Amino acid sequence: MIDACGRKIDYVRISITDRCNLRCVYCMPENGVQSMQHSDILTYEEIMRLVRLMTQLGIRHVRITGGEPMARRGCLDLVDRIHRIPGIETIAMTTNGLLLSGCVSWAREAGLDAINVSLDTLNPETYRKMARGGDVRRVLAVIDEALELGMRVKINAVPVRGLNDKDLCELAALAWDRDICVRFIELMPVGCGAELQPIPSDEVRRMMEEAFGPAQEDVGKHGFGPAKYIRPRGFTGSIGLISPMSHEFCGECNRVRLTADGYLKLCLNHTAGLDLRAMMRGGADDDALLEALSGAIARKPRRHGFEEDIGDREVRRMNEIGG
C-alpha cells in the first residue's frame, strides 16, 4: 500500500487493551484512568478479520501493544492466530515484561518473533518511581530468557530530565555483552508526557560517546521502525535513537495504528482515521472495509505537527492510543 506521499505502508501496531499493570509517568496518571468497557474494545475475531484484510493491502508486519497487551486474557492465543495468517512475515510485542514472566517460552512457541521491552532505568528505586510499581529484576529475567530462546529483543527507554537522566549509560551498557538494541525514544508531548521535560537525542548520543567512546553508525537491519542505530567499539548489541521531535522522520513512516476500540489511526498526533469498529458492527462487508481502509491509508498525514497548531491534534493518553 502506497500512500499519497509515496510511503510504503506495511506495518500495523494493534492495541488490544488500554489496561496496564503499571502507571508510567509519561503514560498514565498515578491514580489510573477509567478503562474502556469490554464491549467497547475489539474482539479477537474482529482483530483477525482486519489483519486478514490488511494483508491484502500490503501489511506484512504486526506489533501487538496495549496498555500492556499481556493484561488481556488470551493475548498469546491471538499472537498464535495472527502468526498463521498468510502474508504476515513478523509479529512482535511491546510490553513492560512483567506479565510475560513465566510465559516467554509459550510466547515463542506461539510465533512471537520479537519483544520491545519498556524499561527506563536499571535503578530499582527510579524504576518504581517512573513505573509506579513493578520489580526491575523480573523484567531483566524476561529479557534474558527471550534472548536464550532466540527472540529479537529491544529495550525502549524514554529519557526524562530529572528522573532517569543519570541512569541512561548504565541502561545502554546492557547491549555491551548482549545482542540487543537499547533504544532511547524522545519524549513526545502526548498526554501525560506533555508535563515532563524531554532530553533530545543529540544530548543522549553525547552521553553515550562520553561514556563508551566514539560510536559508528550501525546500518544493520534492526526491524521496521524509525530508529537510527550506533554501535560503540566492543559492543555486541546497538544503541538506538528515536527522534520524533528533534529529527522528524515522518517522510519515512511506514505504519498505521489500530486502537483497542477499533479506530484506525493514521498518525500518532492526528485524530484523522477511520472507525472500523462502527463499520464492522454496522454490517460492513469485506469489500466495503477494504475500500475504506485503502482510502484512509492513502490520506495518511504528511507530518505529525507536534510543534504546530494543527486542527485535529490528538488529546488522548498513550494507553488509549496504543504504546
C-alpha positions as CSV (number, residue, x, y, z in Angstrom):
1,M,0.0,0.0,0.0
2,I,1.5,3.4,-1.1
3,D,0.0,6.5,0.5
4,A,-0.4,9.9,-1.2
5,C,3.1,10.9,-0.1
6,G,4.7,7.8,-1.7
7,R,5.4,6.0,1.5
8,K,5.0,2.2,1.6
9,I,2.7,1.3,4.5
10,D,3.4,-2.3,5.5
11,Y,3.3,-2.2,9.4
12,V,0.4,-2.0,11.8
13,R,0.5,-1.6,15.5
14,I,-2.5,-3.1,17.2
15,S,-3.5,-2.1,20.7
16,I,-5.6,-4.9,22.2
17,T,-6.3,-3.2,25.6
18,D,-6.0,0.2,27.3
19,R,-5.4,-1.5,30.7
20,C,-1.9,-1.8,32.2
21,N,-0.4,-3.2,35.4
22,L,1.9,-0.1,35.7
23,R,1.3,3.7,35.8
24,C,4.4,5.1,34.0
25,V,4.7,8.8,34.5
26,Y,4.6,9.7,30.8
27,C,1.7,7.4,30.0
28,M,-0.9,7.4,32.8
29,P,-1.9,9.4,35.9
30,E,-0.8,7.9,39.2
31,N,-4.4,7.0,40.2
32,G,-5.1,5.4,36.9
33,V,-7.9,6.1,34.4
34,Q,-11.3,5.0,33.6
35,S,-10.8,1.9,31.4
36,M,-12.9,1.1,28.3
37,Q,-15.8,-1.2,28.7
38,H,-15.1,-4.7,27.5
39,S,-17.9,-4.3,24.9
40,D,-16.1,-1.2,23.5
41,I,-12.9,-3.0,22.6
42,L,-12.5,-5.1,19.5
43,T,-13.0,-8.8,19.9
44,Y,-10.2,-11.1,18.8
45,E,-12.3,-12.2,15.9
46,E,-12.7,-8.6,14.8
47,I,-9.0,-8.1,15.0
48,M,-8.3,-11.2,13.0
49,R,-10.7,-10.0,10.3
50,L,-9.0,-6.7,10.0
51,V,-5.5,-8.2,9.9
52,R,-6.6,-10.6,7.1
53,L,-7.9,-7.6,5.1
54,M,-4.8,-5.5,5.8
55,T,-2.6,-8.2,4.4
56,Q,-4.5,-7.7,1.1
57,L,-3.3,-4.1,1.2
58,G,0.3,-5.0,1.8
59,I,0.6,-5.1,5.6
60,R,3.3,-7.6,6.4
61,H,4.4,-6.7,10.0
62,V,2.3,-6.7,13.1
63,R,3.1,-5.4,16.5
64,I,0.8,-6.1,19.5
65,T,0.6,-3.3,22.1
66,G,-1.6,-2.0,24.9
67,G,-1.8,-0.6,27.5
68,E,0.0,-3.8,28.5
69,P,-1.0,-6.4,26.0
70,M,-0.4,-9.3,28.4
71,A,-3.1,-7.8,30.7
72,R,-5.7,-9.0,28.3
73,R,-6.6,-12.7,28.6
74,G,-5.8,-14.7,25.5
75,C,-3.1,-12.4,24.2
76,L,-0.7,-15.2,23.3
77,D,-3.5,-17.1,21.6
78,L,-4.1,-14.1,19.4
79,V,-0.4,-14.0,18.6
80,D,-0.6,-17.6,17.5
81,R,-3.6,-16.9,15.3
82,I,-2.1,-13.8,13.6
83,H,1.2,-15.7,13.2
84,R,-0.7,-18.2,11.0
85,I,-2.3,-15.6,8.6
86,P,-0.7,-15.9,5.1
87,G,1.2,-12.8,4.3
88,I,2.2,-11.9,7.8
89,E,6.0,-12.0,7.9
90,T,6.7,-10.9,11.5
91,I,4.8,-10.4,14.7
92,A,6.2,-8.6,17.7
93,M,5.0,-7.2,21.0
94,T,5.7,-4.1,23.0
95,T,5.4,-5.0,26.7
96,N,6.7,-3.9,30.1
97,G,7.7,-7.6,30.6
98,L,6.3,-8.2,34.0
99,L,3.3,-10.3,32.9
100,L,5.5,-12.2,30.4
101,S,7.4,-13.7,33.3
102,G,6.8,-17.5,33.1
103,C,5.3,-17.2,29.6
104,V,8.2,-16.4,27.4
105,S,8.6,-20.0,26.1
106,W,4.8,-20.0,25.4
107,A,5.1,-16.7,23.5
108,R,8.0,-18.1,21.4
109,E,6.0,-21.2,20.6
110,A,3.0,-19.0,19.6
111,G,5.2,-17.4,16.9
112,L,6.3,-14.2,18.6
113,D,9.4,-13.1,16.8
114,A,10.4,-10.2,18.9
115,I,9.7,-8.1,22.0
116,N,10.3,-4.5,22.7
117,V,10.5,-4.1,26.5
118,S,9.7,-0.8,28.1
119,L,12.5,-0.2,30.6
120,D,13.6,3.3,31.6
121,T,16.2,2.5,34.2
122,L,18.0,-0.3,36.0
123,N,17.9,1.5,39.3
124,P,15.2,-0.3,41.3
125,E,14.1,2.9,43.2
126,T,14.0,5.0,40.0
127,Y,12.1,2.2,38.2
128,R,9.4,2.1,40.9
129,K,9.2,5.9,40.8
130,M,8.8,6.1,37.0
131,A,6.7,3.0,36.5
132,R,4.9,3.4,39.9
133,G,5.3,-0.2,40.6
134,G,6.9,-3.4,39.4
135,D,10.3,-5.1,40.0
136,V,13.1,-4.4,37.5
137,R,14.7,-7.8,38.3
138,R,11.7,-9.7,36.8
139,V,11.9,-7.6,33.7
140,L,15.6,-8.4,33.3
141,A,14.9,-12.1,33.8
142,V,12.3,-12.0,30.9
143,I,14.9,-10.2,28.7
144,D,17.5,-12.9,29.3
145,E,15.0,-15.7,28.8
146,A,13.8,-14.2,25.5
147,L,17.4,-14.0,24.3
148,E,18.1,-17.6,25.2
149,L,15.0,-18.6,23.1
150,G,16.3,-16.8,20.1
151,M,13.8,-13.9,20.1
152,R,14.9,-10.4,19.0
153,V,14.9,-8.1,21.9
154,K,14.8,-4.3,22.0
155,I,14.6,-2.1,25.1
156,N,12.6,1.1,24.8
157,A,13.6,3.8,27.2
158,V,12.2,7.3,27.5
159,P,14.8,9.8,28.8
160,V,13.2,12.3,31.1
161,R,15.2,15.1,32.7
162,G,15.3,14.9,36.4
163,L,14.1,11.3,36.6
164,N,16.4,8.8,34.7
165,D,19.0,11.1,33.1
166,K,21.7,9.7,35.4
167,D,20.8,6.1,34.5
168,L,20.9,6.1,30.7
169,C,24.5,4.9,30.2
170,E,24.0,2.0,32.7
171,L,21.0,1.0,30.7
172,A,22.8,1.3,27.4
173,A,25.5,-1.0,28.7
174,L,23.1,-3.9,28.6
175,A,24.0,-4.0,24.9
176,W,27.7,-4.4,25.6
177,D,27.5,-8.2,26.1
178,R,24.0,-8.9,24.8
179,D,22.8,-8.9,21.2
180,I,20.0,-6.4,21.9
181,C,19.2,-2.9,20.9
182,V,18.8,-0.3,23.7
183,R,16.7,2.5,22.2
184,F,16.2,5.9,23.6
185,I,12.9,7.5,22.5
186,E,12.4,11.2,22.7
187,L,9.5,12.2,25.0
188,M,6.6,13.4,22.9
189,P,4.1,16.0,24.1
190,V,1.2,13.5,24.1
191,G,-1.0,13.0,27.2
192,C,1.0,12.9,30.5
193,G,4.2,13.3,28.5
194,A,3.4,17.0,27.9
195,E,4.0,17.7,31.6
196,L,7.6,16.3,31.6
197,Q,10.9,17.6,30.3
198,P,12.5,15.7,27.4
199,I,16.1,15.0,26.7
200,P,16.9,15.5,23.0
201,S,18.5,12.6,21.1
202,D,21.6,14.6,20.3
203,E,22.3,15.1,24.0
204,V,21.7,11.4,24.7
205,R,24.2,10.5,21.9
206,R,26.8,12.8,23.5
207,M,26.2,11.0,26.8
208,M,26.8,7.6,25.1
209,E,30.0,8.7,23.4
210,E,31.4,10.3,26.6
211,A,30.8,7.0,28.4
212,F,31.8,4.5,25.7
213,G,33.9,6.4,23.2
214,P,33.2,7.2,19.6
215,A,30.4,5.1,18.0
216,Q,30.0,4.1,14.4
217,E,26.7,4.2,12.6
218,D,25.2,0.7,12.7
219,V,23.4,0.2,9.4
220,G,22.4,-3.4,10.0
221,K,18.7,-4.4,9.9
222,H,17.0,-3.8,13.2
223,G,13.4,-4.0,12.3
224,F,10.9,-1.8,10.6
225,G,10.8,1.4,12.6
226,P,12.5,4.8,12.5
227,A,15.4,4.4,14.9
228,K,18.9,5.3,14.0
229,Y,21.5,3.0,15.5
230,I,25.0,3.4,16.7
231,R,27.5,0.8,18.0
232,P,30.3,1.8,20.3
233,R,33.5,-0.2,20.0
234,G,33.3,-3.5,21.8
235,F,29.5,-3.6,21.9
236,T,27.7,-6.8,21.0
237,G,24.4,-5.0,20.5
238,S,23.5,-1.5,19.4
239,I,22.1,1.8,20.8
240,G,19.1,3.2,19.1
241,L,17.9,6.8,18.9
242,I,14.3,7.6,18.0
243,S,13.9,11.3,17.5
244,P,10.4,12.3,16.5
245,M,10.9,15.8,17.8
246,S,14.5,16.8,17.1
247,H,14.9,14.8,13.9
248,E,11.5,14.3,12.4
249,F,11.2,11.1,10.4
250,C,7.6,11.4,9.0
251,G,8.9,11.1,5.4
252,E,9.9,7.5,6.2
253,C,6.9,6.5,8.3
254,N,5.6,3.1,7.3
255,R,2.9,2.5,9.9
256,V,-0.7,2.8,10.9
257,R,-2.2,2.1,14.3
258,L,-5.3,0.3,15.4
259,T,-6.6,1.3,18.8
260,A,-8.2,-1.1,21.2
261,D,-11.6,0.4,20.4
262,G,-11.2,-0.2,16.7
263,Y,-10.1,3.2,15.4
264,L,-7.5,3.2,12.6
265,K,-5.1,6.0,13.5
266,L,-3.0,7.2,10.6
267,C,-0.6,9.3,12.7
268,L,0.1,9.5,16.4
269,N,-0.6,13.2,16.7
270,H,-3.7,13.4,14.4
271,T,-7.2,12.3,15.1
272,A,-7.7,11.6,11.4
273,G,-8.6,8.0,10.7
274,L,-11.4,5.5,10.4
275,D,-13.9,4.0,12.9
276,L,-13.6,0.3,11.9
277,R,-15.5,-0.9,14.9
278,A,-18.5,1.1,13.8
279,M,-18.2,-0.2,10.3
280,M,-17.9,-3.9,11.3
281,R,-20.7,-3.8,13.9
282,G,-22.8,-1.8,11.4
283,G,-22.7,-4.7,9.0
284,A,-20.0,-3.6,6.5
285,D,-18.8,-6.4,4.3
286,D,-15.1,-7.1,3.5
287,D,-15.3,-5.2,0.2
288,A,-16.5,-2.1,2.0
289,L,-13.9,-2.4,4.7
290,L,-11.1,-2.8,2.1
291,E,-12.3,0.2,0.2
292,A,-12.5,2.3,3.4
293,L,-9.0,1.1,4.6
294,S,-7.4,1.8,1.3
295,G,-8.9,5.3,1.1
296,A,-8.0,6.1,4.7
297,I,-4.3,4.9,4.4
298,A,-3.9,6.9,1.2
299,R,-4.8,10.0,3.1
300,K,-2.2,9.5,5.9
301,P,-1.0,12.9,7.1
302,R,2.3,14.1,5.7
303,R,3.7,15.2,9.1
304,H,2.9,14.8,12.8
305,G,2.9,18.6,13.5
306,F,3.7,18.2,17.2
307,E,5.0,21.8,17.4
308,E,2.4,23.3,15.1
309,D,-1.2,24.5,15.6
310,I,-3.0,21.6,13.8
311,G,-6.7,21.4,13.7
312,D,-7.1,17.7,14.6
313,R,-4.5,17.3,17.4
314,E,-4.7,14.1,19.4
315,V,-5.6,14.6,23.1
316,R,-5.8,11.0,24.3
317,R,-3.2,9.4,26.5
318,M,-0.8,6.8,25.2
319,N,-2.5,3.9,26.9
320,E,-5.7,4.9,25.0
321,I,-3.9,5.3,21.7
322,G,-1.6,2.3,21.9
323,G,2.0,2.3,23.1
